[in-house]
């Protein structure tokens, strides 16, 4: 069993090792992980029951999706109370038990915190609706008068990330049409006004509340958000956020003042670290145009880490992967931080489907590429985040009926093009039919999203029993990553290869990926130490990654 606070050690003779620098964290989407009550929704007790499974897989920690009290318009990313647990998921007592169980297993616990916006049911927003224009209650949010002679047009032309205008008009207490409020996501998610000092003070309190309960850090939602341009001017491309479903409006995101928030939060974490020697982590969801801008968020006095999404969004191409990896190593690692790699999460199409896999088949090109990408990611210097079900090779569920879809993007746009429900279907654990062990002991339970019949082929009990499964590839990769001094920290050196092959070395370890479909000579002789597919000695099969140790 690991201690909760790893001892400090020297790495490469230069940097002191900190647990987060090369950690592998497992993202738990709580409502879809494991249901302990039979109501069809996963919960904190289910997470606690699944901890031995995650420990066996070999991860260093877990990141929990929001479980706070919420009307669930965006599945918890609309927070009504930042310092409690929604009864859907348990209570604070169950949360404390989860943290205690994780600590005994040596598993870190990160919470998802949502500082850009709250729920329209948050007491402060309800107070703002009841207050008058210009009141201190409204100053906590972005309220503004509308344009036009009767104020019936939004204050500016910005569009929401989820489609449609980023402004909603309120009815004033006297029943008349009134001001508008800003929401860069759904109308049920009003944006905080971080230029109001009350907001920063309130989130200081929230951080301390959870740190006092023993957590190891926070994943920060929309970490390039918070501050808006002080004049809220029109955008030259108002629909860019909705079109790309990314934070590209420079007037609404990546404002310079946000860095002061992360310095303040970093100082709070350092205070707790100094108190007991256990490092607390801040990892941000940072979506900015370039790796150089990304690097500004992980300077030594700001966030410890920020997700590097360029690898996730790269096309399946050797040159594309090499380009984004090189940029990350040059710009982000140059700050003294480490790159935080990710291939999947709760907002993205799963790699098995994204790389070309038909959704209803258990093998093929997409699966082979997803396995290869996973082995590549685990060989890179830095930290890695795994999204639940990734280790099972789950495909995206692309044929959910319209009447079960819950994503606010679908509700606002009517389009299925960018909905996120397909990667959030509850996990299969065992059995031949839904709920596939998701609700242990309650086989009649109906999961909150329907599981397709083919999920039986991906159940964890089958994965653990099949040494050729995704699960064993991830487990073996994680074990070797922990055992080999070349992995985790450090740098890499690119090797000359055949076209379509990407290869690098780290000390005595060589990792190579064949992005093509035809076999090619391996960059080093001999049988691989680990491979994502069949690789005879001296050959790198198509759509395959492999690791070798130079003799």
Buried (B, 14 or more C-beta within 10 A) or exposed (E): EEEBEBEEEEBEEEEEBBBBBBBBBBBBBBBBBBBBBBBBBBBBBBBBBBBEBBBEBBBBBBBBBBBBBBBBBBBBBBBBBBBBBBEBBBEEEBBEBBBEBBBEBBBBBBBBBBBBBBBBBBEBBBBBBEBEEEEEBBBBBBBBEBBEEEBEBBBBBBBBBBBBBBBBBBEBEEEEEBBBBBBBBBBBBBBBBBBBEBBBEBBBEBBBEBBEBBBBBBBBBBBBBBBBBEEBEEBEEBBBBBEBBBBBBBBBBBBEEBBBBBEBBBEBBEEBBEEEEBBBBBBBBBBBEEBEBBBBBBBEEBBBBBBBBBBBEBEBEBEBBBEBBEBBBEBBBEBEBBBBBBBBBBBBBBBBBBBBBBBEBBEBBBBBBBBBBBBBBBBBBBBBBBBBBBBBBBBBBBEBEEEEBBBBBBBBBEEBEBBBBBBBBBBBBBBEEBBBBBBBEBEEBBBBBBBBEBBBBBBBEBBBEEEEBBBBBBBBBBEBBEEBEBBBBBEBEEBEBBEBBBBBBBBEBBBBBBBBEEBBEBBBEEEBBBBBBEBEEEBBBBBBBBBBBEE
